[in-house]
Amino acid sequence: MTANIYVYYTVSDVHMTLARQAVMRILSEIQGKTNILGRLLRRCDDPMTWMEVYENVVDTEHFKQELREAVIRCGFNNSLLSEGSARVVEIFVEDVLIPGGLEGVLCA
């Protein structure tokens, strides 16, 4: 079973350009290392709240480790975030209402 990983946070308006550059590097590096094409979204009612989306992740533990390392290497640090914000990682799996949808589901 695959998972979708969502990472959301609020960037500082002062550092928006630097944050976008860092995220673009993260997306590129993650694609190169995992073959997963991530996307960057923003809230329609709050353009400073961003979300990275990584779909169809098979090995979530390996992916999260690659993502942590990419964030560091690509220069995305807390100074790019608005005060009180943090990168929040959420992992979602297939709809549990599908018959047998909970069988073998291991969330890491």
Buried (B, 14 or more C-beta within 10 A) or exposed (E): EEBBBBBBBBBBEEBBEBBBBBBEBBBBBBEEBBEBEBEBEBEEEEEBBBBBBBBEBEEBEEBBEBBEEBBEEBBBBEEBBBEEBEBEBEBEBEEEEEEEEEEEEEEE
